[in-house]
């Protein structure tokens, strides 16, 4: 019970004195059910499951991101490795003077050029990462092959002699062989990086 500091103050007012009397009769202050350290411990224990769930979500998102990056890298590696057709292996790349692109007849020349063009068509048009010097060589060779195709067509339309057409076809075959060698070296370099 508390002592009244001003005992005569509320004597004139009956209602106020009754209230003051009742307040004085209240029991002494009780001890709280737990202290501040216990409150913090309980708050942290309540927040722990939510925090763990949030961390699991972040970990799952990070794992998914890593899986996508690894998958993209593997797909890029697998896409850059293409198999060369028969006769176009790294140990068998030949110079323009070799007998590989100097076939005995036109049918063999046509078959070899067709095989080379099929292999070139199986490659991606634009690799993901290119070197400028290699890309310039490839585009230059592709432009010369297209120009040679136009020239062969024009010569045929003009009625050129067969020897002239055969020389143009051989020059085109040499250009295709050069393009195959450059693109093959490009795919090998992409596989090594």
C-alpha positions as CSV (number, residue, x, y, z in Angstrom):
1,X,0.0,0.0,0.0
2,X,1.2,3.5,-0.8
3,X,1.2,6.5,1.5
4,X,-0.7,9.6,0.5
5,X,1.7,12.4,-0.1
6,X,-1.0,15.1,0.2
7,X,-3.5,13.7,2.7
8,X,-5.9,16.7,2.8
9,X,-6.1,17.3,-0.9
10,X,-9.1,15.0,-1.8
11,X,-11.1,15.4,1.4
12,X,-13.5,17.9,-0.2
13,X,-14.4,15.7,-3.1
14,X,-16.0,12.4,-2.0
15,X,-15.8,10.8,-5.4
16,X,-12.1,11.6,-5.8
17,X,-11.2,10.5,-2.3
18,X,-12.9,7.1,-2.9
19,X,-10.9,6.6,-6.0
20,X,-7.7,7.5,-4.3
21,X,-8.6,5.2,-1.4
22,X,-9.2,2.3,-3.9
23,X,-5.9,2.9,-5.7
24,X,-4.1,2.8,-2.3
25,X,-5.7,-0.5,-1.6
26,X,-4.3,-2.2,-4.7
27,X,-1.8,-4.9,-4.0
28,X,1.9,-4.2,-4.5
29,X,3.5,-4.5,-7.9
30,X,3.8,-8.1,-9.1
31,X,6.8,-9.5,-10.8
32,X,6.5,-9.9,-14.7
33,X,6.1,-13.5,-16.0
34,X,9.5,-13.4,-17.6
35,X,12.3,-10.9,-18.1
36,X,13.7,-9.1,-21.2
37,X,16.2,-11.9,-22.1
38,X,13.4,-14.5,-22.0
39,X,11.3,-12.3,-24.2
40,X,14.1,-12.0,-26.8
41,X,14.7,-15.8,-26.7
42,X,11.0,-16.5,-27.3
43,X,10.8,-14.0,-30.1
44,X,13.8,-15.5,-31.9
45,X,12.4,-19.0,-31.4
46,X,9.2,-17.9,-33.1
47,X,11.0,-16.3,-36.0
48,X,13.4,-19.2,-36.6
49,X,11.0,-21.4,-38.8
50,X,10.1,-18.4,-41.0
51,X,13.7,-17.5,-41.4
52,X,14.7,-21.1,-42.3
53,X,11.9,-21.2,-44.9
54,X,13.0,-18.0,-46.4
55,X,16.6,-19.2,-46.5
56,X,15.5,-22.5,-48.2
57,X,13.7,-20.4,-50.8
58,X,16.9,-18.4,-51.5
59,X,19.0,-21.6,-51.6
60,X,16.5,-23.2,-54.1
61,X,16.6,-20.1,-56.3
62,X,20.4,-20.1,-56.3
63,X,20.5,-23.8,-57.1
64,X,18.1,-23.3,-60.0
65,X,20.2,-20.4,-61.3
66,X,23.4,-22.4,-61.2
67,X,21.7,-25.4,-62.9
68,X,20.5,-23.1,-65.7
69,X,24.0,-21.6,-66.2
70,X,25.6,-25.0,-66.2
71,X,23.0,-26.3,-68.6
72,X,23.5,-23.4,-71.0
73,X,27.3,-23.8,-70.8
74,X,27.0,-27.6,-71.6
75,X,24.6,-26.9,-74.4
76,X,26.9,-24.4,-75.9
77,X,29.8,-26.8,-75.7
78,X,27.8,-29.6,-77.3
79,X,26.5,-27.3,-80.0
80,X,30.0,-26.1,-80.9
81,X,31.3,-29.7,-81.3
82,X,30.0,-31.0,-84.6
83,X,31.2,-34.1,-86.3
84,X,33.0,-33.7,-89.6
85,X,31.9,-36.1,-92.4
86,X,34.3,-38.7,-93.8
87,X,37.4,-37.1,-95.2
88,X,37.1,-33.9,-93.1
89,X,38.8,-35.0,-89.9
90,X,41.6,-33.0,-88.3
91,X,44.2,-35.5,-89.4
92,X,43.0,-35.5,-92.9
93,X,42.6,-31.8,-93.8
94,X,44.3,-31.4,-97.1
95,X,45.8,-28.5,-99.1
96,X,44.4,-27.3,-102.4
97,X,47.1,-29.3,-104.3
98,X,46.2,-32.6,-102.7
99,X,44.5,-35.4,-104.5
100,X,41.4,-35.2,-102.3
101,X,40.0,-32.2,-104.1
102,X,41.5,-33.2,-107.4
103,X,39.1,-36.1,-108.2
104,X,39.4,-38.0,-111.4
105,X,35.9,-37.2,-112.7
106,X,33.1,-34.7,-112.2
107,X,30.9,-37.1,-110.3
108,X,33.5,-37.5,-107.6
109,X,34.0,-33.8,-107.4
110,X,30.3,-33.2,-107.1
111,X,30.0,-35.8,-104.3
112,X,32.9,-34.3,-102.4
113,X,31.5,-30.8,-102.7
114,X,28.1,-32.0,-101.7
115,X,29.5,-33.7,-98.6
116,X,31.4,-30.6,-97.6
117,X,28.3,-28.4,-98.1
118,X,26.2,-30.7,-96.0
119,X,28.7,-30.5,-93.2
120,X,28.9,-26.8,-93.5
121,X,25.1,-26.6,-93.4
122,X,25.0,-28.7,-90.2
123,X,27.2,-26.1,-88.4
124,X,25.5,-23.1,-86.6
125,X,25.4,-20.1,-88.9
126,X,26.7,-17.7,-86.2
127,X,28.7,-19.2,-83.3
128,X,28.0,-17.7,-79.9
129,X,31.6,-16.5,-79.5
130,X,33.6,-15.6,-82.6
131,X,37.0,-14.3,-83.3
132,X,37.0,-11.4,-85.7
133,X,39.8,-12.6,-87.9
134,X,38.3,-16.0,-88.3
135,X,34.8,-14.6,-88.9
136,X,36.2,-12.3,-91.6
137,X,37.9,-15.2,-93.4
138,X,34.6,-17.2,-93.2
139,X,32.5,-14.4,-94.6
140,X,35.1,-13.6,-97.3
141,X,35.1,-17.2,-98.4
142,X,31.3,-17.4,-98.4
143,X,31.1,-14.2,-100.5
144,X,33.6,-15.6,-103.0
145,X,31.7,-18.9,-103.3
146,X,28.5,-17.0,-103.9
147,X,30.2,-14.9,-106.5
148,X,31.6,-18.0,-108.1
149,X,28.1,-19.5,-108.2
150,X,26.9,-16.4,-110.0
151,X,29.8,-16.6,-112.5
152,X,29.2,-20.3,-113.2
153,X,25.5,-19.6,-113.9
154,X,26.3,-16.7,-116.2
155,X,28.9,-18.8,-118.1
156,X,26.4,-21.6,-118.5
157,X,23.8,-19.2,-119.8
158,X,26.3,-17.7,-122.2
159,X,27.2,-21.2,-123.6
160,X,30.8,-21.4,-122.3
161,X,32.9,-24.3,-123.4
162,X,32.9,-27.3,-121.0
163,X,36.6,-26.8,-120.2
164,X,35.9,-23.3,-118.9
165,X,32.9,-24.6,-116.7
166,X,35.1,-27.4,-115.4
167,X,37.8,-24.9,-114.3
168,X,35.2,-22.7,-112.6
169,X,33.8,-25.8,-110.8
170,X,37.3,-26.7,-109.6
171,X,37.9,-23.2,-108.3
172,X,34.6,-23.3,-106.5
173,X,35.5,-26.7,-105.0
174,X,38.8,-25.2,-103.8
175,X,37.0,-22.4,-102.2
176,X,34.6,-24.8,-100.5
177,X,37.5,-26.8,-99.2
178,X,39.1,-23.7,-97.8
179,X,35.8,-22.8,-96.1
180,X,35.6,-26.3,-94.6
181,X,39.1,-26.0,-93.2
182,X,38.5,-22.6,-91.6
183,X,35.2,-23.7,-90.1
184,X,36.6,-27.0,-88.9
185,X,39.5,-25.1,-87.2
186,X,36.9,-22.7,-85.7
187,X,34.9,-25.6,-84.2
188,X,38.1,-27.2,-82.9
189,X,39.1,-23.9,-81.3
190,X,35.7,-23.5,-79.7
191,X,35.9,-27.0,-78.3
192,X,39.2,-26.3,-76.7
193,X,38.2,-23.1,-74.9
